Each structure stands twice: as C-alpha cells, then as structure tokens.
Amino acid sequence: MASALRQCLRFSPAFAGGLSTRCLLNSRVRRTQFVHVGRTAFGARDAEFEAAKERLNTLQEEPDNNVKLQIYALFKQATKGACNTPKPGAFDFVGRAKWQAWSGLGDISQDEAQKQYIDLINGLAGEEAPTETEQGGEEASAFKEIKVTKENKVYSILLNRPAKKNAITWLMYDEIVQALDQARMDDSVTVAVITGAGDYYCSGNDLGNFMNIDPEDMPKMARDGRELLRRFVTAFIDFPKPLIGAVNGPAVGVSVTVLGLFDAVYATDKATFNTPFTELGQSAEGCSSYIFPKLMGNAKANEMLLFNRKVTAHEACERGLVTEVFPHDSFQKEVQAKVDYVAQLPPQVGTYMFWVLRCL
C-alpha cells in the first residue's frame, strides 16, 4: 500500500495546508502598526487603549495567529469603524484573512471595539507567567517544537506550540519526521501516539513559513518545501508500528489530511476538522485525495476537500476519518486506556496485523 500511496501524493508549490485560520501579522515589526494613531482619537477609553497598545509590544510570547487576527480586527474597528474596504483577491491569503476578521465584527461601535481590544490584550498579558520548571525541566529534549516521551512501550509525540495553536513550522515538520524515525527504530516501542498541547490539536501550516521570502528564492523554497512534505508524509506511510492520533481539539489543513495514514484516530467531542484548500486556491496533501474517498466515499470527501466543509468530531467518525469520539472531560483518560491496551499486545503479531490491515 505504501508504494501506491506515494504515487498519489499531490504536492502544491505553495506547500499548502490549513492557511485559512491564521493571520500573518509578523512579530514586533507588524505590531508597531498598532501604535500610529494619536491619543486624542479614542474618547473615554483613550488612556486604557493606549496602555493596551503599549502592553501588546511587551508580550514575551507572540499570540497565536487566530488571536492576532482578533487584535488586528478590533484595532481597525476601534480606529476606523466598520470594514469598508474591498475584499482582497483569492490568492492574497493574508489580506483575505485580515479582511474577513475585520468585516466579521459587523457594525459594533468603535467604543465597544476599544473595550474588547483592551480586554483581549490585558487577558494575554495576564496569561504570561512562565514557571521555573518550564524553563528547565528534568526531561531535556533535543526537540524544540515537539515534546517526546517514552513510557510503558508507548512513544508519545506532543505538538508543543500551544500559544500558536500548534501551527506547523518547517522545524516542526522535520522534528516530527525525526521522532517517528526514532520510534520506528526503538525495539522497546510498541505504539506511537501524536497529540497536541493546549486547546488545539493543530491549526495547520504556520504562515510564517511563507513570509519574508525573496522572489528570487521562491523556486528553491517550493522545491525544499515539496521535499520536506514528501519526507513528512512518507514517515507516516512507512511507520511499521501502530500509530494513533489523539485529536484533543480543532484540526486544520495538513493535520487533518494525514489522519487517513493513522491506524486509529480518537477525538474529543470538541474537535473539528477543516480542510479549506480550494478556498485558498491550493490542493490537498497527505494522500487525502486518494484516501478520503476510500474512507468516506467521493461525495463526502469532495464536501471536505473541494467545498471546504468543516465537520464535527461525530461527523468525522461517521465518515470513517475518526475511530471513536469521547467526551472532552474524559478524553485523556479514555485515550490512555486505548493506548495502554495496544501497547500490551504482542509486538510481532501486532505489527504484522497492522501491516496486513494497511495493505487491504
């Protein structure tokens, strides 16, 4: 099956996968756009609003891209009023995301937008409280953007960028490939599990992957991105042991399309699955154009991959993309029980059976 799956890979030069939920406000340089309006323009909350803008520049951790979109939209609404600019073209990914966020605020007043902006920034500032154990725990790892643990024959890969909704960077792609390779070669490992930190499983590609690229470097970036994606998808296809996905929250783009390469996928009832490729003028990756129709039939697969339908966890289970759905409050306990059971199966028989099932 692996060779057949490789033949079906369809790579996009833009290395797409889950771009619609993220905005491209680019770190502190872009944040400075928020401080160019005079203090006298905002009415009663002027001082608080100005203080919030300054506080935004002092955050140690950049907000995730969804929050950046909220910040951008509320700032524009507070300073300019309701969105009155034309909708950007289909290939202006960043412009469309920003426009949608701003126009989505409708006609809320500038004063209300100021209040929401202040509350949002103050909330972000209040959440920043890194502990000493976070700075240097006992489990030092060579990985920077994932966390790997091994216990009782279980190799766990945690997508560990919760502030960014676990959006996948170039580095994270490479680290996941390395981790799967380690689990493959480790004879003490029976099963591997991938899950996400925080309230998201994964929000797809980090748009920072595509920023600040010199036009002359675009062909090389496309080639490098295609090769990295090939290695990434192949690592799933060739993994010789049971591979389980524990989808702890919303999943977008490439994090959804590769789920068809897992042996079992468990999801919290709060999870959603979104593949907004055609909305962005992109093509689906991760063998999904081949596997999704086999799992759920052409009509349901087209609804997701061509018509950008976001499905709930229960809908994904009905379509065969998810194995079982658990209540969010008991999700971790339920999945752990499933994983522990698989880990105790005879490894040789289990591995053989999983390969047989994959080849059916």
Summary of the structure (lengths in Angstrom):
residues: 360
radius of gyration: 21.7
end to end distance: 7.8
largest distance: 72.9
contacts: 1146
relative contact order: 0.14
helix: 53%
strand: 11%
